[in-house]
């Protein structure tokens, strides 16, 4: 799936983390979510999974964008 196929719910729109544009939450066409952010080392995730850390404010922004 390409980034262009996702609906961006947070961030300033440039999609480049090294320009202070992360973390971000995206919505897929099927209604699931993709999170882009800093890798967390809180615990070791199972094979094929990863952990990202996102601040509460980013989730609030995503909820607001969805009208929740």
C-alpha positions in Angstrom: 0.0 0.0 0.0 1.4 3.4 -0.9 1.2 6.5 1.3 -0.9 8.2 -1.4 -3.6 5.6 -0.8 -4.0 6.6 2.9 -6.0 9.4 4.4 -3.8 11.5 6.7 -5.4 12.4 10.0 -2.5 14.2 11.7 0.6 16.2 11.1 1.4 19.2 8.9 1.3 17.5 5.6 4.8 17.1 4.4 5.1 13.4 5.5 8.8 13.6 6.2 9.7 12.8 9.8 13.0 14.5 9.7 11.2 17.8 9.2 9.4 17.5 12.6 6.3 16.0 11.0 6.0 12.8 13.2 4.3 11.0 14.6 1.3 10.6 12.3 -1.9 8.6 12.1 -3.3 7.5 8.7 -6.6 5.8 7.9 -6.7 3.0 5.2 -9.5 2.5 2.7 -10.7 -0.5 4.7 -11.0 1.6 7.9 -7.9 0.4 9.7 -5.1 2.7 10.9 -1.4 3.1 10.2 0.8 4.9 12.7 4.2 6.4 11.7 6.4 7.4 14.6 9.5 6.8 16.7 10.3 3.1 17.3 9.7 2.2 21.0 11.8 -0.4 22.9 9.2 -0.8 25.7 9.3 -4.6 25.0 10.1 -6.9 22.2 7.2 -7.3 19.8 6.4 -10.7 18.2 7.9 -11.4 14.7 6.2 -9.3 12.0 5.1 -6.6 14.5 6.6 -3.3 15.7 6.0 -0.8 18.4 5.7 3.0 17.9 5.3 5.6 20.5 2.8 8.4 19.9 1.8 11.2 22.2 -1.8 11.7 23.5 -2.1 14.9 21.5 -1.5 13.1 18.3 -4.3 10.6 19.0 -6.6 13.5 20.0 -5.8 15.2 16.7 -6.7 12.0 14.8 -10.0 11.6 16.8 -10.9 15.2 16.0 -10.2 14.7 12.3 -12.6 11.7 12.4 -15.2 13.6 14.3 -15.0 11.4 17.3 
